[in-house]
């Protein structure tokens, strides 16, 4: 069990660093702007408190985007207001979330293996 605890920190650092490293290497296009549905919903959430209008025109309430990340983005928009600062803050938040997800993979794998849910894949290979 100690080996599992020892791997969490390096996986977090790896996930966090890789997320931030993608931007200077131009591997991904980090965009937050009016053209993106997530940003439109988060802006509405920050300004009016309503989860609506993902396409920039009044379309009403929506389930088009994931609510938790939109809420996090709305908090960043409300706190920082400046688009550049919001983008930088969300880059760091995304890196933390990716690092956290990477660090949880060994524990999730171990839990799935002990519960027997992974046996379906190991005993009956696709082929």
PyMOL commands that set and color helices and strands:
alter all, ss='L'
color gray80, all
select helices_A, chain A and resi 2-24+37-48+67-80+83-115+119-123
alter helices_A, ss='H'
color red, helices_A
deselect
rebuild
show_as cartoon
